[in-house]
Amino acid sequence: MANSFGKLFTITTFGESHGPAIGGVIDGCPAGIELNFDTIQAELDRRKPGQSKIVTQRKEPDEVQFLSGIFEGKTTGASIGFIINNVHQRSNDYSHIKDSYRPSHADYTYDKKYGVRDYRGGGRTSARETANWVVGGAVAKQVIPNITINAYTSSVGDLFLEKPYQDIDFKETENNIVRCPDPEVAKKMIQKIDDIRKQGDTIGGTITCVVKNVPVGLGEPIFDKLHAQLGKAMLSINAVKGFEYGSGFCGAKMKGSEHNDIFNADGTTKTNLSGGIQGGISNGMDIYFRVAFKPVATIMQAQQTIDKKGDIVEMHGKGRHDPCVVPRAVPIVEALTAMVLVDFMLLNK
């Protein structure tokens, strides 16, 4: 039922937004990895709800409890089981949509596919599920400590961080609630999200991710290209509408003489419009890509929709929702990137 991700380093998850708990099983993690549990929790804290005025005010501590696969602080090679309790559900907030379909949500498609849906917070379709992915990614990051993965908010609506990533100090990313590494641009983004929130509306944006110190040779030919798996991972995130790496869609405007990355004698390239990947295989240069997120579908305004009978009805959003999902998605992008890279490193062995 597509609840698992990865081939050798895998994560299988369970749980719903308003169930008693969410959790998962990480399989294929090499033995002997000394885990820093504070770092894992810190990654979850970056994603958790209620952390600022520009995200959902649901209060979840998101404390992870490991159940297996770890002995005296080190991985044993066995399956790593974990659980995260849900403690702050408000299921009554969703009683008004029990028989109606929210526009641009998965309500209609899930109901038609399965004949049943958990309407409480979206059930399995909720982004609450992504907390599980962050745990998997936090473990994966510790399997590949020499590879650095830095994601950040690069746009909100029509506000863009124009600097190339080479000019960015990634240490600044966590110094503001929107996770934009430019303080001045961050202030404008925060104000825009807050203004949109007060209007009862939502807004989208983009996240850029930069991966450094990737060895040459990760990725498989044809259908398991590195960028294809990164794209699949990113497009699995709730609300993602687009993925581009390297020159992306801008490359379609260029001539080959402008776009080709000319080699240096040591195998590096003078430019990196390939985004660190050629022929689906990492070439040792920085990997960089951008992920586009749509505006959150639930808005605090009246909208026309249909109910189970096919009747036209009016719906008004209720409950606790993100006016912009981008700031909380930054650690999710990093987590999935880490799991993809670990999987390919194990495949190389």
N, C-alpha and C positions, 0 to 999 in steps of 0.2 A: 504493500500500500504506500510505497515511497516515503516511509518514515525514517529511512537510513540515508546517510551521505558518506561518500568515500568508497575506496576499493580495499586498501590494506589498513589504513588508519580510518576507521569508520566511527560514526556516531549514529545511534538509533535513539529517537526521543519519544516521549509520551506526554500526555497532559493537555488540559484545556484551560482557557483563561480564568474560568470561575469554578474549576474543580478544586479538590483539596490540595493538589500539588502538581508540579511539572517535574520532569527529570529525564535521565537518559543513561545509556550505556556506551562508553567509549571502548572500542576494541582495536587491537593491533598496535597499541602504544608500546614502544620498546621498553624492556625491563631496565631497571637501574637508574631511571631518571629521578633525580631528587627534586621534588616539587616544592615550590614556594606557595603555600596556601594563602598568604596575605596578598600576593600578587594576583592570584586567581580571584579572590574576593574583590580586589580593587577594580578588576576588569568588569565584574558584575555591577559594582557601584557606579561605574561610568554609564551603564545602560539602564539602570533601574529607574522606575517612574518616581515622580515627586521630588526630583532633585533641584528644580528651579521653577520660576514663574512661567517659563515658556514651554513647559512640557506638561503632560497629564499629571493631575494631582493625586492619582492613586498612590497610596503609601504602602510599598512593598519593600521589606528589608533585603529580599533576594539573597538570603544567606544559604550557601550551598553546603550540603552535608554529603560527604563521600562514604560509600557503603562497602566498597570492595576494590581490589586491584592495587591497593597501596599498603605497604608494610614498613613501619619505622620511617615514614616520610618519603619512601621511594616506590616507584612503580614496580610491580612484580611481573609484568607481562600478561597477567590475567585481565579480564574485563573490568573496567573501572565504572562502577555504578555510582550514580549521584542523584540527589533529590533536592528540590527547592520548594518549600511550602508556600502556598498562596494564603495570605493572612488578611487581606483587605478587600474582599469581594463586595460588590454591591449589585447583586443580581437583579434586584427590583428596578434598577436603572434601565433595564432592557425589556421590561414587560410590555412596553408599548410597541415593540417590533416583533412580538411573538408570531404574529400572523402576517407581517409585512416585510417587504424586502428593501433594505437600505440601498439607495443608488450608489453604484460603483463599488459595492462590497461584494463579498463572495456568497451572500445570503441566497440569492436566486440560484446560482450554479450549484451550490452544495445541496440545496433542497431538491433540485431536479435530478442531480446525479445519484444521491443516496436515499432520497425519500424521507429524510429526517435531518434536522440541523439543531445544534446547540446555539440558541440565540443569545445566550448570556455572554456578552462581551465578544461575540464572534466565535466562541468555543475554540476549536482547533485552528481556525483561520486567524486568530488573534496574533499580533506581534509579541504577545507574552511568550510564545514558543521560542522566540529568538534568545531568551536568557539561556536556554539549553545550549545553543550554538556558541555563546560567549564562553561557557565553561569548557566546551570542547576546544575552542580556539585558544583559551588561556593555557590549557595543557599543551596544545600543539606548539605554542610559542616557546615553551620551555624545552621542547625536543630540538628546536633549531635556534638556540640562543644567539648565534652569530649573524643571523639574518634579522634585519630591522624592518618593521612594518609600521608605517606612519600614515594614518588616514586623518583627514580634516575636512571641515565644511568649507567648500570653495564657492558656493553661491546659495543665496536665498532669494527666490523670486528673480527680480532683475538686478539684484545686487551681487556683483562678482568680485572675488579676490583676484585681481589682475596679475599679481606677481607670479613668475614661473616658480616651480617648486624648489629649484636650486637656490633661490634667494630667500627661502622661508626658514625660520627657526622653529623647528617642530616642538621645541620645549614650550613654546607659547600656546600651543593648542589647548591645553587643559587649564589655562589661566582665565578663561571666560566661559560662560554657560552655553554659548552657541558652538564652541569648539572650532573657532576660526583663528588661525595663528597670527593674524594681523589685528592688533587691538583696536585701531580706528575703524576698520571695516566691520569688526565684530560688534562694535557699539551700534552701528547702523543696522546690522542684521537683527540684533536683539530688539531694537526699537520697532523694526518692521514686523517681526513676529508678534510682538506685544500688541501693536496696533491691529493686526489682523485678528488676534485672539479677542480683542475687545469688540470687534465687529461680528463675532460669532462665526468667523470664517477660518479657513486654513490656507496654507501656502506650501509649495514644494521647494526643491533646491537640489544641489549636487554635492557629492563627496568625492574628493580626489584621494587616491591611495598611492603611496610611493614605497617600493620595496627595494632595499639595498643589500648588497653582499650575497646575491643569489648566485650559486655556482652555475657554470655552463652545463647544459645537458638535461635540465628538467623539462619533461614534456615528452609525449609519445606521438609518432606520426599519425597522420590521417584523422581519426575520430577522437583521439585523446590529446589533442593539442593543449598546451598549457593555457593559452588564452581562451580556448573553448571551455575548459573546466572552470577557469576564473569567471568567465561570463555566465556559465550555468549557476555557479555559486551566488553571484551577485543578483542575478535575475530571480533567484529563489527567495530573496528578501522581500517581505511585505512592502508594497507601494513602489517597488522599483520599476521604472519604465524604460530604462536604457543603460547600455554599457558600451564604453569605447576605451581602447588602449592605444598607447603611443599617439600617433598623429590623429587617430580616430577619423571622424567625418571630415575634419579639415584636410586630411591627406587626399581626399577625393578631389580637391580643388587644385592639386599640385601636379607638376610635371615630374617624370622620373628623375630627371637631372637635378631637380630640387629636393626630391624626397629620399633618394638613395643615401644610406649611411656608409660613408667611405671608411675603409679599414685603416687603422694604425698598424704598425709592424707587430705589435704584441697581441693583436686580435681584437682589441677594443675598437670603437668607432668614433669618428670625429663628431658626429651628431647621433641622436638616439630617437629618430622618428619612429623606429620599429618598436619602441617601448620595451626594450630588453628581451624581445621574443622574436625569433626568426624561424619560419617553417614550423611553428608551434613549439619550439624548443628554446629555453632560456639561453642567452648568449653572454651572460656575465655582466651586462650593463644594467642600470636601474630599470626595474619594471614599474611603470606608472599607468594608471587607468582612472577613469572617471565614471561615477554611477549617478544616474538621474532618478530622483524620487518625485512622485506626484504629490499634490496636496492630499492630506488625509481626507478620506471620503466622508466621515461624520462631521457635519457642520451644525452649529447652533442656530440654524435658520430653518424656516418652513420650506419643505420641498415636496413636489408631487412624486408619488411612486405607485406601486401596485401591491395588492395583498395576494394571499394564496388563491383566492377566488378569481383573480384577474381584474378586480375592481380598482378603479383609480381612487387613491386616498391621499390625504395630506399627512406628512410626517415632519416632526420637529425633533432635532437631535437633543439627546439628554446624556447625562453621565459625564465621565472624566476622559478627555481625549487630548492628544497632542495637537496644538495648532500648526506645528511643523515637526515632522518626524526626524528630520536630518540630524540634529545634535545628538540624539540618542542612538542613531544608527551608525555613528562613527566606530564604536568598538565592535559592532556586528560585522562591518566590512572587514576590519582587521582580523577578526576571529575566523571568518570563512576563508580569508586569504591564507592564514596560517595553516588551516587544515588541508587546503589544496596543496600547499607546498610540501608539507610533511608526507602526504600521500605519494607525491611524485618522487620524493627522496627515497621512500621505502621501495617504490617500484624500481628505482634505479639500482637498488641493491639486489 
